[in-house]
Amino acid sequence: MKQAVHSFRIATRGKGLYEFTHEAGRWVSAQGIATGLLTVFVQHTSASLVIQENADPDVVHDLERYLTKLVPEDERLYSHTIEGADDMPAHIRAALTAVSLSIPVAGGKLTLGAWQGIYLFEHRRVPHQRTVTLHLIGE
């Protein structure tokens, strides 16, 4: 059994989804592990990860718009407001999505579906540097 770990940063421009499927796939292919499991983890509490359609950009736009309506940026609703009106809603959005994902690896490649992509979901309005860690285990 082999293991490999890699961390990298994703620069965001504010709220939205940032695809990094190709970066993760290239790294997995370079590890020489034919069959295994990739864990993807984001080291933040106001950003998250999703696997979502990457063919039609309207999908990610609609997802962001829906979560904005579901979790409004209204300081009157929250106690934790010291970091701004978007901070507590960002924590809630991250709690509703995921901070880690598991993706099977077969033939040295991610087994994502034809229309699936891996995204960092930035929930804050201002730009951030987000750290994502990839952990691959297999043989």
Secondary structure, 3 states (H helix, E strand, C coil): CEEEEEEEEEECCCCEEEECHHHHHHHHHHCCCCCEEEEEEECCCCEEEEEEECCCHHHHHHHHHHHHHHCCCCHHHCCCCCCCCCHHHHHHHHHHCCCEEEEEEECCEECCCCCEEEEEEECCCCCCEEEEEEEEEEC
